[in-house]
Amino acid sequence: MGTNRDRRRAEQAMPWFVPVLLVATYGLTIWQARWGYFFVLIFALALPALLAPIKSRAAVWTAFVLSIYPILRDWDQMLWPNETQLSRRMEQRYESAQIRDLALSLQSSETRPFLAPWWLSICKQHAKFSRNTRRRGFLRTIPNAWRKIPQPS
């Protein structure tokens, strides 16, 4: 009889480290969202032990259905989007196809350098800066940086 009672008590009692892990991963998830996967995993593993003290099956099923509702609502929006979401999705698909066609047209059999637009703007700024420093009589070399160019006498 004593072993049977101890066995039931061991099955019903939740290990002390499960709530500690649950609270720790929740804190880490609040700190950085990347820990959310671990929190959900530990929560899913701890859920049977968390619901064990509730004796009413109807209450457990009600809690389960209510917890599934946000997932079902998200699936509903994903599978049957409204007009604005559908138009945005079609626009993104059309733009992706255009970008893919542009990338294919940029391909060449010969290897050539490619400059991004932001790099061209930096080059223009650098050229303007170099012109201005030379115009003012400064020599721009690494060893003797910003030394006045000696003028011929």
matplotlib code that plots the C-alpha trace (Angstrom):
import matplotlib.pyplot as plt

x = [0.0, 2.8, 4.5, 1.3, 0.7, 4.3, 3.9, 0.7, 2.4, 5.4, 3.1, 1.1, 3.9, 5.6, 9.4, 10.7, 12.9, 10.0, 8.4, 12.0, 12.7, 9.4, 10.0, 13.6, 12.7, 9.8, 12.2, 14.7, 11.9, 10.9, 14.6, 15.2, 12.6, 14.9, 14.3, 10.6, 11.2, 12.6, 9.8, 7.1, 8.9, 9.1, 5.6, 4.3, 6.2, 5.0, 1.3, 0.1, 1.6, 0.2, -3.3, -3.2, -4.5, -7.7, -10.1, -12.8, -12.2, -14.7, -12.6, -9.4, -11.0, -12.4, -8.9, -7.5, -10.0, -9.6, -5.8, -6.1, -8.4, -5.6, -3.8, -7.1, -7.7, -4.1, -4.7, -8.0, -6.2, -3.4, -5.6, -8.4, -6.9, -9.1, -8.9, -6.0, -3.8, -4.5, -3.6, -0.4, 0.6, 0.0, 2.0, 4.9, 4.8, 4.7, 7.7, 9.6, 9.1, 10.3, 13.4, 14.1, 13.8, 16.1, 18.7, 18.6, 19.1, 22.1, 23.9, 26.8, 29.2, 32.1, 33.2, 32.7, 32.6, 29.3, 28.8, 25.8, 24.1, 25.2, 28.8, 28.6, 27.3, 30.3, 32.7, 31.2, 31.5, 35.1, 36.0, 34.5, 36.4, 39.7, 39.1, 38.5, 41.6, 43.8, 42.4, 43.2, 46.8, 46.8, 48.7, 46.7, 49.1, 49.1, 52.6, 52.4, 48.7, 47.2, 50.6, 50.6, 51.9, 55.2, 54.7, 57.5, 59.3]
y = [0.0, 2.4, 2.0, 2.5, 5.8, 6.9, 6.0, 8.1, 11.0, 10.8, 10.8, 13.8, 16.0, 18.2, 18.3, 21.5, 22.3, 22.5, 25.7, 27.1, 26.4, 27.8, 31.1, 31.3, 30.8, 33.3, 35.9, 35.1, 35.4, 38.8, 39.8, 38.5, 37.0, 34.3, 32.3, 32.0, 28.6, 27.2, 28.7, 27.2, 23.8, 23.7, 25.0, 22.3, 19.6, 21.1, 21.6, 18.1, 18.6, 22.1, 20.9, 17.8, 19.5, 20.5, 17.6, 18.7, 17.5, 20.1, 22.9, 21.4, 21.1, 24.6, 26.0, 24.0, 25.3, 28.9, 28.5, 27.2, 30.1, 32.6, 29.9, 29.2, 32.9, 33.2, 30.2, 31.8, 35.0, 33.1, 30.7, 33.1, 36.7, 39.8, 42.1, 44.3, 41.4, 39.6, 42.6, 43.2, 39.6, 39.7, 43.0, 41.4, 38.4, 40.6, 42.7, 39.5, 38.3, 41.7, 41.6, 38.1, 39.1, 42.1, 39.9, 37.5, 40.4, 41.7, 38.4, 38.4, 35.8, 38.1, 39.0, 42.7, 44.9, 45.9, 49.1, 49.6, 53.0, 53.9, 53.2, 55.6, 58.4, 57.7, 57.9, 61.2, 62.6, 61.4, 63.0, 66.3, 66.1, 65.4, 68.2, 70.7, 69.6, 69.8, 73.2, 74.6, 73.4, 70.3, 67.1, 64.0, 61.1, 58.7, 59.4, 63.2, 63.6, 67.1, 68.8, 71.9, 71.3, 73.2, 75.9, 76.5, 79.7]
z = [0.0, 0.9, -2.5, -4.4, -2.6, -3.2, -6.9, -7.2, -5.4, -7.7, -10.8, -9.6, -8.3, -10.9, -10.6, -9.1, -12.1, -14.6, -13.2, -12.8, -16.5, -17.5, -15.6, -16.8, -20.4, -20.1, -18.8, -21.6, -24.1, -22.7, -22.9, -26.5, -28.7, -30.0, -26.7, -27.5, -29.2, -26.0, -23.9, -26.1, -26.1, -22.3, -21.9, -24.2, -22.2, -18.9, -19.9, -18.9, -15.5, -15.2, -16.1, -13.9, -10.8, -12.6, -12.1, -14.5, -18.1, -19.4, -17.9, -19.5, -22.9, -22.7, -21.8, -24.8, -27.3, -26.1, -26.4, -30.0, -31.1, -31.9, -34.0, -35.9, -36.5, -37.9, -40.2, -41.3, -42.3, -44.0, -46.0, -46.9, -46.9, -47.3, -50.3, -49.1, -47.9, -51.2, -53.3, -51.3, -51.7, -55.5, -55.7, -53.9, -56.1, -59.2, -57.9, -57.2, -60.7, -62.1, -59.9, -61.0, -64.7, -64.0, -62.4, -65.4, -67.8, -65.8, -66.2, -68.6, -70.0, -69.2, -65.7, -65.1, -61.9, -60.6, -58.6, -56.4, -56.5, -52.9, -53.9, -56.8, -54.4, -52.1, -55.0, -56.1, -52.6, -52.4, -55.8, -54.7, -51.5, -53.3, -55.8, -53.0, -51.0, -54.0, -55.0, -51.5, -51.8, -49.5, -50.3, -49.4, -48.8, -46.0, -44.5, -44.6, -44.3, -44.9, -45.4, -47.5, -51.0, -51.4, -53.9, -56.5, -55.9]

ax = plt.figure().add_subplot(projection="3d")
ax.plot(x, y, z, "-o")
ax.set_aspect("equal")
plt.show()
